[in-house]
Amino acid sequence: MLSSVARSGPLAALVTATKQTVPSVTREITPFFAASGKKVSDVSKESYTSFSLASQVPQSQGGLGLRQAAVFGIGVPSQVRYAHTDIQVPDFTKYRRDAVKDPSAVSSSSDVSRKTFSYLIVAGGSATLAYASKNIVGELVSTLSATADVLALAKIEVKLGDIPEGKSATFKWRNKPLFVRHRTAEEIETEANVDLSTLRDAQHDLERVQKPEWLILLGVCTHLGCVPINGIGDFGGYYCPCHGSHYDSSGRIRKGPAPLNLEVPTYEFLDDETVVVG
């Protein structure tokens, strides 16, 4: 691109002169002069742009013309190049380690100390990065965790002494109804003697309770999520009036469209009078 642009401007002759290959001859190049009597190296930038060196350098100044000098050159094929030699290179001496400033010193003598410094820098940076990453991940995970009000509802404590025998109490737990039933000895015996082969979702009564007298269930029908009514139905347990599902006193489905027994949540007894659900 540079060559095609220069050929169309006032530097066309100069570009042509500086791009010509010098043939292999043995004749020595005699210093040549510009029209002003100065050496070409002394000609200012304005002189280069005001006239064509290839046509303006005379041969009467005691030397060859520029075009002839380009043709009769040194003994090997080469190209004439004009490079800038006034570029100032920054001095980075003060940034170098003292151990490597002496050019006559053997670099292997300071190799261990230099590597140790580099390893310490890498190790320190890695530890800092790991600690920062841990904090960032911790903060991100904490934003995804449950809030304090949700955690407060995660568990519910029920005082069993307030529920008389043969009665059932309903509590709200995690926005769901929770049935806590104090069963009588008759109900316990009846449910324990049920033939499991007659059950749709076969499960023994002892598998659904920790203490036979206390039945703790989620009051959500397993058919379509309705809330059953306590103490009624064909089996004396729970009845869902929406679609006619009947459960016994152990919360097992006995009749109707519901496919499964009522769910038993996770709970534990703190003492004989207190149970914690959740």
N, C-alpha and C positions, 0 to 999 in steps of 0.2 A: 504494500500500500504506500509506504514512504517513497519507494523508488518511483512509482507511477505519478505521485503527486509532485515530487521534486522535478521530474522531467518536464513538466508543463509550466514551470515557473522560472524565475531568474537564476535558480541554482542548477539549472539543467546541465550546463557545461561542467560545473564543478562535480556534480554527481557522476557524470560520465567519466571525468578524469580520475575520480577516486575509486571507481569500480573496475577500471581496466586491469587486466592481468599483466604482470610484468614478465616478459619471456626470459628464458634462461640465456643470458649473455654475460660476458666477462668484463664489459666496459664499466668503469667506475662512474658513478653519478656525480656530476659537477654541480655545486650549489647554484641554484638559479634564483633570479630576482623578479619581483613584480615590477609593474610599470613605474611605480613610485620610487624604485631604487632600493626597497627594503626586501629582506628575506620573506619568503612566503609565510614562515612561522610568525613573523612580526606584523603581518597584515592584519588589521583590526577586523572586527565582525562586519562593520559597515563596508569595508573594502570588498569583502567576499560577496556581499549582496548587491554591490553597485556595478560590478562588471564581471565578465566571464574570464576566469584565470586561464582557461584553455585557449582563449583567443587573444588575450591582452598581454600575456607575458612575452616580451621581445627577446630575441636571441642576441641582441647587441649589447647586453649588460654583462658580458663576460661569462655567460653560462648558457645552458640549454633552455629551451622553452618548456613549459609545464607538460605539454602533450608529448614532446620528445623525451623528457625525463621519465615519463611514465612508461615509454616504450623501451628505452635503453636503461635497464636497471641492474640489480644485483644478479649473482650467479645462480639463483634458484627461483623457480616460479613462485610468486607471491602476489599480494594485493596491497595497494597503498591505502593506509588507514590513518585517519586523523582522530585521535582520542583525547579526551580531556584529562589533563594531568594535574589540575589544580584542585581536585576534590579533597577536602579535609576529612580524614578518618578519625572518629572520636577515640580518645585514649581511655581504655577501660582498666588501666593499671590499678587504680584504687579499689576496684571491685574484685580483684583477684586475691586469692589467698597468698599470704606471705611465703608459704612453703613452695609455691610454684612460680614465683617471680624470677628466681635466679635461673637463667637458661642453662647453666652448667650443672644444676642439681639434678639428681636422679629422681624421677617422679615416684618410683616405687618406694622410696624412703618415707614419703608422707601419705602413701596410699591408704594405710590402715586408719589413720586419724581422719582423713577426708571421707572415707566410707562410713566410719562410725558416726560422724556428724550427719551425713545424709540419712542413715538408718534411723537416727534419733528423730529427725524432722519428720520422716515418713510415719514412724510409730506414733509420735505425738499427734500428727494430723489425723491419722486413722482413729485413734482413741477419741479425739474430739468429734469427729464425724459420726462415730458410732453412738456416742452419748447424745448428740443432737438428734440423730435419727430416732433413737429410743424415745426421746421426749415428744417428737413430732407424732410418731405412731401412737404413743400413749394418749396424747390430746385428741387425735382423730378417733380412736376407739372410745374414749370417754364421751364424745359427742353422740355416739351411736347407742350408748347404754341407756337404760331406763331412767326416768327422772325420779326425784325423791317421792313425789306423790304416788307414782306407780309402784315403787318399791314398798311404800307403806301399805298398799293394798295387796301385796303379794302373799301375805299370810294373815290369817285371822285366828284369834284366840277365843274359844267358846267355853263358857262356864257350864259344865254339865249338871251341876247341882240345881240350876234353874229350870231344868226340863224334867217334869214328873214322869213316872213310868206309864207307858202306854200312850204318851203324847209325842208329838213331833214339832220341832221348831225350824223356821226358815230364816236363813241369813243371806246377806248379799256378799259374795266373794268373787272378785275379779269380774264384776258386772254379770255374774251368773247366780242363780238361786242355789243355795246350799241347804240340803235337808239333813237334819240331825234328829234321829229317832231313837227314843228310849223304849226298846222292845220289852214285852212281857215274856215270862217263861213259856207261856203257851205259844206265842209267835215263834220263839226260838226253836221249840220242839217241832212245830209244824214245818218250818222251812228246812230243818235238818233232815227230815224224813221224806223229802220230795224225791221222786224217782228221776234221776238225771236224764234218762232216755226220753222223757216226755218234754224236755226243755228245748226250746229253739236255740238258745245260746247256753249250752250246758256248762254249769258252774256251781260247785257246791257252796252252801251258805258259809262255811268256815273259811273259804277262800276270799270272801268279800268283807269280812269283819276281822278286827283285831281283838275286840271283846264282844262276845255274843250279844250282850244287852244293848250295845250301841251300834247303830247302823248310820253311816255317814255317806251321803250320795250327792251327786250333782243333779239338780232338778231340771234337767234338760232331756226331753224325749229324744230317743235315738232315731226317730222316724224323720221328722222335719224340724226339730228344735223347739217344739212347744214346751210349756211348763205343765207337768202333770199335777193332779190334785191329790193330796195326801188323805189316806184313810178310807177311800172308796174304791170301787171296782169289784170284779168277780172274785178276786183273790185277797182282798183285804189290805192291799198294799197301796199302790198308786194307780191313778187312772188319768189318761190323756183325753179330754173331751173333744179335742179337735178332730182326731181320726180314729178314736176308739181303741187305743193301746192299753192293755191291762198288765200291771206289774204286781208281783207278790210282795210280801213283807221283807224280802231280801233284795228288792229292786230288780228281779229277773223278769224278763218279758215272758208272759204266759199266753197272751191272746192279743190279736190285732196286727197292724202292719209293721210295727217297729221291729227291726232286724236284730238288735242287740240289747243287752241289759243296760240299766242305768250305770253311768260311769262312777267309779269309786275314786275319789281324789287321794293324793298323798297326804297323810296326817300322822301325828304321833301324840301319845298321851304324856303330858308332863307329870300328872299325878292322877289320882282317882276322880278328881273333880274338874280337871282342865285338859283340853285337847287343842292342839295347834294344827290348823289345816294349811297346807302349802309348803 
